[in-house]
Amino acid sequence: MNAHLLQAALLAWSPGLRVTRAEGDCASVLRRAPEELLDRPLHLALGVSAERARELDARAREDRRAVEFTSALLGGTEDATPLRVTLGLDGDEASAAVQDLNALLEGAPPVQISRLSSSLSHEIRNPLSSVKMAVQTLARNTGLSDRDRRRLTIANREIRTMERMLWLLSEYGRDTTPTLDAHALRSVLQEATGMVALELAERRIEVRVDEEAELPRVRVDPNRLRPVLAQVLLNVAMGQPEDSPVEVALRRGAPGRVLMVLKDPAAALPPEERGTLFEPFGSRLARGAGLSLAALRRVMMGQGGDVAAEGSAEPGMVFTLTFAT
């Protein structure tokens, strides 16, 4: 289990209720480094009462993978932190995977969005596919006038736009575990560019990649990353004049990290949007159902990475995507 990716602290303790093992994201969840938790009383490690610790120990020793929710006072603060505690036995030791519910739910879509996105994908994709096939069949008619061909070109473009919008809505609401594998980041970027190649060609815009030599591969789920990255590339391209390049740099970051730096020279970040840039419908930059940046962040964080933006009220923004190797 990758506890850091799950934002979980993993604890095990003795029958005397003293911590014998601490792993994972203890610093974020329990406000202490793992080594500081070793041999501490369980109730102090979890920020709960001694009585509550005994209750959790009893549930763990039933070994039914019970889930408990409890309030904790952590890091000397007076504000209670809600914890989700998954209890069980690890060998002969009682153990728990502890998650901070506030952190877990931050930026997560409401359950209603997940259900709605699934229903929309099913209900709209089927008729949209029929419309797409009809338009493509009409386009093969050699007797069409130039005006009709232009109209079919526009129809095809808007169908592709609707397909991307549906995918973004579906991806933002998805909560399944990604399938991670090692991939060359440039190849993933090229595949994402290919998904919007027609739109880029219409504006005569080229994606130019400046890649640092011998970059390590990154661990991603390309099937989930490509479409949302494609939409962000298209967002940047649509804000630029025709015959201008979209510039992307691939660089080494901190140890175990690779960066993708995407420049958007036309975009500006108004002060009122700084705190909502990666929220659904929270920014004018998030075209594509207003979910492109929110979905991008969901995908990146779900794959052990992150995305950040730098900009001001003046045109010129930089997006930095951080990938794990």
Backbone hydrogen bonds, N-H to C=O, Kabsch-Sander energy under -0.5 kcal/mol:
donor,donor_aa,acceptor,acceptor_aa,energy
3,A,1,M,-1.2
6,L,2,N,-1.7
7,Q,4,H,-1.0
8,A,3,A,-2.7
9,A,98,V,-2.7
10,L,23,E,-2.6
11,L,9,A,-0.5
11,L,96,A,-2.7
12,A,21,R,-2.0
13,W,94,A,-2.1
14,S,18,R,-2.4
17,L,14,S,-2.3
19,V,40,R,-2.7
20,T,12,A,-2.7
21,R,12,A,-1.6
23,E,10,L,-2.5
25,D,8,A,-2.7
26,C,24,G,-1.7
29,V,25,D,-2.3
30,L,26,C,-2.2
31,R,26,C,-0.6
32,R,26,C,-1.1
36,E,33,A,-1.1
37,L,33,A,-0.8
37,L,34,P,-1.1
38,L,34,P,-0.9
39,D,19,V,-3.2
40,R,37,L,-2.0
42,L,17,L,-2.7
44,L,41,P,-0.6
45,A,41,P,-2.2
46,L,42,L,-2.3
47,G,43,H,-0.8
48,V,43,H,-2.1
53,A,49,S,-2.0
54,R,50,A,-1.8
55,E,51,E,-1.8
56,L,52,R,-2.2
57,D,53,A,-2.3
58,A,54,R,-2.2
59,R,55,E,-2.1
60,A,56,L,-2.3
61,R,57,D,-2.0
62,E,58,A,-0.6
62,E,59,R,-0.8
63,D,60,A,-1.6
64,R,59,R,-0.6
68,E,85,V,-3.0
70,T,83,L,-2.0
72,A,81,T,-2.0
73,L,47,G,-2.4
74,L,72,A,-0.7
77,T,74,L,-1.6
81,T,72,A,-3.3
83,L,70,T,-3.2
84,R,99,Q,-2.7
85,V,68,E,-3.3
85,V,83,L,-0.5
86,T,84,R,-0.5
86,T,97,A,-2.5
87,L,66,A,-3.3
87,L,85,V,-0.6
88,G,95,S,-1.9
90,D,93,E,-3.3
91,G,89,L,-0.6
92,D,90,D,-0.5
93,E,90,D,-1.6
94,A,13,W,-1.0
95,S,88,G,-2.8
96,A,11,L,-2.4
97,A,86,T,-2.1
98,V,9,A,-3.3
98,V,96,A,-0.6
99,Q,84,R,-2.4
100,D,7,Q,-0.6
101,L,82,P,-2.2
101,L,99,Q,-0.7
102,N,82,P,-0.6
104,L,100,D,-2.6
105,L,101,L,-2.4
106,E,102,N,-1.0
108,A,105,L,-1.9
113,I,110,P,-0.9
114,S,110,P,-1.4
115,R,111,V,-2.2
116,L,112,Q,-2.9
117,S,113,I,-3.2
118,S,114,S,-1.8
119,S,115,R,-2.2
120,L,116,L,-3.0
121,S,117,S,-2.5
122,H,118,S,-1.8
123,E,119,S,-3.0
124,I,120,L,-2.8
125,R,120,L,-0.6
125,R,121,S,-1.4
126,N,122,H,-1.0
128,L,124,I,-2.2
129,S,125,R,-2.5
130,S,126,N,-1.6
131,V,127,P,-2.2
132,K,128,L,-2.5
133,M,129,S,-2.4
134,A,130,S,-2.1
135,V,131,V,-2.5
136,Q,132,K,-2.4
137,T,133,M,-2.1
138,L,134,A,-2.4
139,A,135,V,-2.1
140,R,136,Q,-0.7
140,R,137,T,-1.0
141,N,138,L,-1.9
142,T,140,R,-0.7
144,L,141,N,-1.2
149,R,145,S,-2.2
150,R,146,D,-2.2
151,R,147,R,-2.1
152,L,148,D,-2.3
153,T,149,R,-2.2
154,I,150,R,-2.2
155,A,151,R,-2.3
156,N,152,L,-2.6
157,R,153,T,-2.1
158,E,154,I,-2.4
159,I,155,A,-2.1
160,R,156,N,-2.1
161,T,157,R,-1.9
162,M,158,E,-2.3
163,E,159,I,-2.2
164,R,160,R,-2.1
165,M,161,T,-2.3
166,L,162,M,-2.4
167,W,163,E,-2.1
168,L,164,R,-2.5
169,L,165,M,-2.1
170,S,166,L,-2.4
171,E,167,W,-3.0
172,Y,168,L,-2.5
173,G,169,L,-1.4
174,R,170,S,-0.6
174,R,171,E,-0.7
180,L,178,P,-0.9
181,D,220,V,-1.7
183,H,218,V,-2.7
188,V,184,A,-1.8
189,L,185,L,-2.4
190,Q,186,R,-2.5
191,E,187,S,-2.3
192,A,188,V,-2.2
193,T,189,L,-2.4
194,G,190,Q,-2.0
195,M,191,E,-0.9
195,M,192,A,-0.6
196,V,192,A,-0.6
196,V,193,T,-1.2
197,A,194,G,-1.1
200,L,196,V,-2.3
201,A,197,A,-2.6
202,E,198,L,-2.0
203,R,199,E,-1.1
204,R,201,A,-1.0
205,I,200,L,-2.6
208,R,206,E,-0.7
208,R,246,V,-2.7
210,D,208,R,-0.5
210,D,248,V,-2.8
211,E,209,V,-0.7
212,E,250,L,-2.4
215,L,212,E,-0.7
218,V,183,H,-2.8
219,R,324,A,-3.0
220,V,181,D,-2.2
220,V,218,V,-0.8
224,R,221,D,-1.3
225,L,221,D,-2.0
226,R,222,P,-2.7
228,V,224,R,-0.7
229,L,225,L,-2.4
230,A,226,R,-2.6
231,Q,227,P,-1.8
232,V,228,V,-1.6
233,L,229,L,-2.4
234,L,230,A,-2.2
235,N,231,Q,-2.3
236,V,232,V,-2.0
237,A,233,L,-2.4
238,M,234,L,-2.7
239,G,235,N,-0.9
239,G,236,V,-0.8
240,Q,237,A,-1.4
243,D,203,R,-1.8
244,S,241,P,-0.8
246,V,206,E,-2.7
247,E,245,P,-0.6
248,V,208,R,-2.8
249,A,261,V,-2.6
250,L,210,D,-2.6
251,R,249,A,-0.5
251,R,259,L,-2.4
253,G,257,R,-2.3
257,R,254,A,-2.1
258,V,323,F,-2.1
259,L,251,R,-3.4
260,M,321,L,-2.5
261,V,249,A,-3.2
261,V,259,L,-0.5
262,L,260,M,-0.6
262,L,319,F,-3.0
263,K,247,E,-2.0
263,K,261,V,-0.5
264,D,317,M,-3.0
267,A,264,D,-0.7
269,L,312,S,-3.7
273,E,270,P,-2.0
274,R,271,P,-1.1
276,T,273,E,-0.9
277,L,273,E,-0.8
279,E,276,T,-1.9
281,F,290,G,-3.2
282,G,279,E,-2.3
286,A,283,S,-0.9
287,R,285,L,-1.9
291,L,288,G,-1.3
292,S,287,R,-1.0
295,A,291,L,-3.2
296,L,292,S,-2.0
297,R,293,L,-2.3
298,R,294,A,-2.1
299,V,295,A,-2.6
300,M,296,L,-2.7
301,M,297,R,-2.7
302,G,298,R,-2.0
303,Q,299,V,-0.9
303,Q,300,M,-0.8
304,G,301,M,-1.4
305,G,300,M,-3.1
306,D,322,T,-1.7
308,A,320,T,-2.1
310,E,318,V,-2.4
312,S,314,E,-0.7
316,G,267,A,-3.1
317,M,264,D,-2.3
318,V,310,E,-2.3
319,F,262,L,-2.9
320,T,308,A,-2.8
321,L,260,M,-3.0
321,L,319,F,-0.5
322,T,306,D,-3.0
323,F,258,V,-3.1
323,F,321,L,-0.5
325,T,256,G,-1.8
